[in-house]
Amino acid sequence: MANDKKLVEAITSMDVDFAQWYTDVVKKAELCDYASVKGCMVIKPAGYALWENIQKELDRRFKETGVENVYMPLFIPEGLLQKEKDHVEGFAPEVAWVTHGGLEELQERMCVRPTSETLFCDFYAKDIHSYRDLPKVYNQWCSVVRWEKTTRPFLRSREFLWQEGHTAHATAEEAQERTEQMLNVYADFCEEVLAVPVVRGQKTDKEKFAGAEATYTIEALMHDGKALQSGTSHNFGDGFARAFGIQYAAKDNSLQYVHQTSWGLSTRIIGAIIMIHGDDNGLVLPPKIAPVQVMVVPIQQKKEGVLEKALEVKGALSGFRVKLDDSDKSPGWKFSESEMRGIPVRVEVGPKDIANNQAVLVRRDTHEKVTVPLDQIGQEVGRLLDAIQEDMFTRAKAHLEAHTYEAVDFDTFTKTIEEKPGFVKAMWCGNQGCEDKVKEITGATSRCMPFAQERLSGHCVCCGKPATKMVYWGRAY
């Protein structure tokens, strides 16, 4: 049995060193590995399968709202990037530049896309002519490059996978409606599929996307009490349209500027899944997103009839994403490996089970075991997967609520930030000076001004002046 425990022993306890626990789980569960390209990662099959499931479900939800997929070039000429001043200033520190093509120096250097607003704007300026051409509701699945100084697998890497939606509308009202609609698509996806509860709200001007009129966000809380921005949606107004000359002929033949939005979610959401649901045994994956939902493990598989019965069970569970572990490893090792990979349900079938026409189902999230008749295994596994999905969300929601605090004065605020990891709700006057002071003293940033506003007091938690908004604050990844 000692060898069977090696997988788990290789994981640092999250209560001892959460950052090391995270790295251990990512590597031992074989989600990704470090690349020879500094700051980049190799996404391994188990990790990429997660991203494929995320992509598939999000893409379906996007298309239900009228989104069409396109693809833009990887490179952006410097002159094009310079057209929107605030945008280029916001991304300048993270841009990677291409200066040569083969052996020839380029006449104009090109950046490797950190995001694609400028490319879409350049395209829209040529493609949109009349009100009949609107709206344009496009999305692309791609990778982007941002030259991060400090990297961590999935959470922050120099190249990462994401989707970026870019839309153009005739009116400001349509653009605002699309901005909020896509944020809610993200929030519903996170809660319904990933079992990740989120706070929906608007970013402050300090934290909004470079070049946007307004940025909206979903914020999730990790097990260690740090926040993770998990998806954003931006209303650009007509700022980019004016910079790039994107106009259309309205019904009255007047020339009008379009109103635009942009929205994105990336592979960092895999980091959220790990840090919200994982435990000291490894990953714990929500059934709706798990690449393998059920692992069938034959016990004493060399005994006559055991492997055959395990294959029958696998066939009976063909309606789920199911695998059979018929390797020559010991049962204990197979159990540890299945747990490490976060597979929601393990089905154990051995000689005694066969004699009693039953199987043992084991939940990954709680380790509870239940014995079920073999002729009912499909229904029982289905019920169990539904229960696991619901229970995982309930636990994550309870953790979020238990680690969300309130503060009405600065002493309480700073003490709470320091001693109680999580979100702190507090009133704010709207002055960036107070926002800067909070970050300087506590290391916490404004996460969002939630749509569900509360009036905790009438004054700013920092300066004491009249408050305008209630804000979620917290330290973040």
Salt bridges, closest charged atoms under 4 A:
GLU30 OE1 - ARG341 NH2 3.04
ASP33 OD1 - LYS27 NZ 3.94
GLU57 OE2 - ARG60 NH2 2.46
GLU57 OE2 - ARG61 NE 2.69
ASP59 OD2 - LYS63 NZ 2.76
GLU64 OE2 - ARG60 NH1 2.64
GLU78 OE1 - ARG109 NE 3.09
GLU89 OE2 - LYS85 NZ 3.17
GLU117 OE2 - HIS166 ND1 3.91
ASP122 OD2 - LYS126 NZ 3.36
ASP127 OD2 - LYS136 NZ 3.22
GLU148 OE2 - ARG156 NH1 3.31
GLU164 OE1 - HIS166 NE2 2.69
GLU174 OE1 - HIS169 ND1 3.95
ASP188 OD1 - ARG200 NH2 3.06
GLU191 OE1 - ARG200 NH2 3.80
GLU192 OE1 - ARG61 NH2 3.05
ASP205 OD1 - LYS208 NZ 3.75
GLU219 OE2 - LYS203 NZ 3.01
GLU219 OE1 - ARG447 NE 3.05
ASP238 OD2 - ARG242 NE 3.10
ASP279 OD1 - ARG364 NH2 2.69
GLU312 OE1 - LYS309 NZ 3.13
GLU337 OE1 - LYS329 NZ 3.05
GLU339 OE2 - ARG346 NH1 3.87
GLU339 OE2 - HIS367 ND1 3.08
GLU348 OE2 - ARG346 NH2 2.90
ASP365 OD2 - ARG363 NH2 2.71
ASP365 OD2 - ARG395 NH2 2.82
GLU380 OE2 - ARG383 NH2 2.48
ASP391 OD2 - ARG363 NH2 2.94
GLU406 OE2 - LYS425 NZ 3.81
GLU418 OE1 - ARG475 NH2 2.97
ASP436 OD1 - LYS206 NZ 3.05
GLU454 OE2 - LYS425 NZ 2.76
